[in-house]
Amino acid sequence: MVELYVIDAVGALTPEQAKNLDAMTPKLCQLYCITGDWRAAIGKAMAFPETMPHSIREMWSRNQHLAKEKGASLTAEAFAVMFVDANVPE
């Protein structure tokens, strides 16, 4: 779920992924005792600050630039996995 939060933050969530996450919103909000959307539920569950999507976009931009300098490409999915591995405790 956190990977999808990251993919959404960089604007690469597919319509199907968005639809599935929107469908999960009521359960997620109930589980975490919040009102809002699935993003708010994941943010609360992970104790992310409200500025996290902006921070993710900044990291995405920097990492894309680094990949381009090295002649590589970086997909949103690969970035999301790297982000979660580096920033979310197991």
N, C-alpha and C positions, 0 to 999 in steps of 0.2 A: 504494500500500500504506500509506503514512503517513497518508493521509486516512482510511483504514479504521481505523487504530490510534486516530486522534483520535475518530472516530465511535463506536468501541467505548468509549473512555474516558468519553464523555458518556452512554453507555447507549442509543445509538440504532442499533446494528448490527442489521440484519434477521436473522431466522433463516437465510435463504438465504446471506447474506454470511458469517455465522458458520460455516455448514456448509462453504462453499467455503474459508474460511481454515483451518478445522480440517483439511481435506483436504490443504492445502498445508504443514502443519506439519512433517511428516517431511523434506521437501526443504529447507525454510527452515532447520531445525535442522542439517541436514547441511551446508548451504552456509555457515552461520555458526559451525559447530563448537560448538554448544551443546546442552544438554538443556532441555526446557521446551516451551512452546507458541509459537504464531506471534507473540504479543505480545512474548515474550522475544527472539525472533529479530529482530523489527523494532527493538525497543529497543536491542539490541546493534549492529545495523547502523547505527543512527543515533546511537549513543553517548549515548542518553538516560539520565538518572539514573533510579533505581528510583522516584523520587517523581514522575516525569513524568505518569502518569495523574491523580494528584491535582492537579498544577499545571494540567493541561488542564481538569479539571472546574472549578477556580476561575476560569480565564479564561472558560470557557463561561458560568458563572453571571454574571460581570461583564458580558460582552457581551450576554447576553440582557436583563439589566437595562437597559443602555444603549439597546438596540433598543426595548424597551418604552417607555422614557421618550420616545423619538422617534416613538412610534406605529407602529413597524415590527415585523416578526417576523424571527427569525433561525433558519433551519433548521440542523440538525446538519451537513448536507452543505456549506452555505455557510460555516459556521464552520470546518469542517475545511479547506476550500480557503484561507480567510483565514489560518488558523493555519500551514499549510504554506508559503504564500507569504511569511509574515512570519518564520518560524523555521527553515526548512530551506533550506540553500544549494542553488542549482541545480546 
